Amino acid sequence: MSSVTTSTPKDQIKIVLLEGIHPSAEELFRKDGYNNIFTASKSLPQDELEDVLKDARFLGIRSRTQVTAELLEKSPRLSAIGCFCIGTNQVDLVATTKRGIPVFNAPFANTRSVAELVLAEIILLLRGVPAKSAGAHRGEWLKTATNSFETRGKTLGIVGYGHIGTQIGILAEGLGMRVQFFDIEKQLSLGNASPADSYHELLKTSDAVTFHVPETAQTKNMMNKEAFDVLKEGAVLINASRGTVVDIDELAKALESGRVLGTAIDVFPTEPKSNQDEFASKLRGFDNAILTPHIGGSTKEAQVNIGIEVSEKLVKYSNNGSTLSSVNFPEVGLPALIGKHRICHIHHNEPGILAKINDIFSDTGVNISAQYLQTNEHVGYVVTDIDHLSSQQAFDELKLVKGTIRSRILY
């Protein structure tokens, strides 16, 4: 990766990487010249977190660290956040947007890891392996074909047909399963998968149901009492998406009554903060429940790829201002900066600001060689490439434009 000089020397740009992010991330930063890096193997207590972020420019986290509006207030220099995972619900996205802080994640890097785990769990649950294994550990010999099924010819229902859902569908078809899916957005079917007429129709007609949806108001407890009442008798249920998607109390009742043949849950409404804390759940004690500690993406391959994917996005934003694939920010893809100065201006999305910016360039005699603009509901992002001889005066005046959130100059 080529080195790009920024207005702030790279050795002065503090990067904080928490929660045991794979060393591939730190390695990539260092290769690009960023050496002021703080790392921690776990999330930090609130007071320590606030202290370490006081002078940090970039923050990398996984799922445990909560980035709130209050924390952002105490982190005045924070410029961007990388979530080294798929989800971003641990970050206040509205607050970060309003403060001009883009947030990046890794929506692709661990899809295969999650897909393989889910597929393995479907096979084990349909064969009744978890209960038979638990019995064997107690000295019981449960040799029987009762409630033991092949995957071939069974119907898999995928709720949320995105990056992970589509991969699971393709792998399941290789086992001879019929695949159907439900998604609130119209999605292109891959392989022989077909869209279900409705969410409840999918539940009624699937032998295995797996969830791959984000955490939203719509998905909270979407597997509730009403959904369990329409779920096909004897189906198996997998959740490797978000802990709030499945009502655990209702799932426990469905397991106890036998309506659900077996379940595999990788995410929970409340999870321990560390490996030393006790895991508490009503699902403990059910032999036909596979309970895993949020490890869907926890493979060596996935963690290496996530470390590279997210750190590359942060480095690119730091080096040239690119915000492509940010989850909360106007997306601007930018070419390499060669022989020019680049001014990145983030402002409230209000009428007339772009005109004021360009008036400053005109009044200071700046020749604009390229300009890029994108907006969202809250902010606008203008990136302007200009002649280096007059960049400082223009930059100083741009910072005074009413509505400015932050700006920086790259050269």
Steps between C-alpha positions, in 0.01 A plus 500: 500500500647833396582760761308827492599804700220660698478835674559314827812279504400136521702438813282758677174333400393280791316181415317298767422132433296321768347158570781289359469611138717271286864611463447527123339839569792641695742358244322680216502831689871469575587412140337826397700702753256520792699408811311671783275203573336402830366144520304307761388138507155585637256787539600767751317628808326830432755721677794334323320519167436871539862561596649310207269671250569858611769541234412214262427558131384150406321234704469131418254283695303179476157449660550566873615863506206741502565828320240742632436869441642566847823317416532694175470826692807398698691395186541831313771384260331178390478502119376152403391171655552148371272220615703184444186291457177513299274682746517868590219520756762550775565847354263797516490557125297820514737658752807401299349636181415834656857528629643423157637157595461228235452144624628201304435128548574164336182380330671234288806361677334242726202395289650161420579431866143567610355307207707190576405507870129531422511219247678271747241582766212420265646154436564433870157620610307304237689186606441570870873487567514760784257304721662165419845642575382649831348165592822316421691735731264389777552134417175463299490310168226663288534292182179574309380638168205678663497869408819454298486633144718555196534853365435377145149587393432727797407867469728769639346840574743792507379820665722780368638418156818708501868411477481218755151380413583455132815299580308273735242445229761395245671263744167351608401430142820300468358271770177459307289740706222711357571866585253780554558844646326806638640852489334840536695613192459340159801273449636314201473124552820301473498138385153352532398700807155656490340782699230402748165675471532631857699459819232283658471288183873431525464395864209269418679318219866476608665204672788725608488877551808720528514874570744745338353845562631822656386633836215742434161582648348270236716201587478523879326184625386417148510138617236555769205299634293564188788385280558185708129421475521489119845336480489154344475229765838335549705766322848601613590863565835676461588857593847633414392857430406718799407401853178700503348318201375193688288520815701264722213441744272385218776287350549327835127422512508365144793272583332377817175422318682329214363735236860588409713193430823679583667837493842660449550847645824695456379844612306599810309805629754536781850361465789478750747786474798268525588131489530507880136601555222244535268438205138501618213381280170315529629273223765345721404143581323420172688209343363588157635857510840588355615814684812670366668817633453735203757317286330510161787698351768371737725306267865577434425573137212736575687695767801551272274621221300727729818656637618577148164614361415756769850636551535553125186713506630707791840548336337604175282754677800636688721514193267633232156565649313210338183396684383217278301234691455716810175400673405848626669752274472638146698261280768663288751296301815697431801450273855510630622850587791592272656846473208680662363588841165353605261676737234283664212701643223348712200719577139491608269427209366853462425701184768733367811353659646367175455845345687657792781249463541570131482877561800464731694316232407768248584792731839354591585430136509124541481285191284193561626196312232261633211510744287225651179541700259265673240561771273302726225602739736660749826602332664601177850396396690712249845397381691747286835455325679832454835654415732466798629859489177649632361214706573628851312830468197328354514231768510757779195682362304179442524413868310821577201423274182482709383140520849351482543187712862430419746527215848377423764551237696222331817551300 
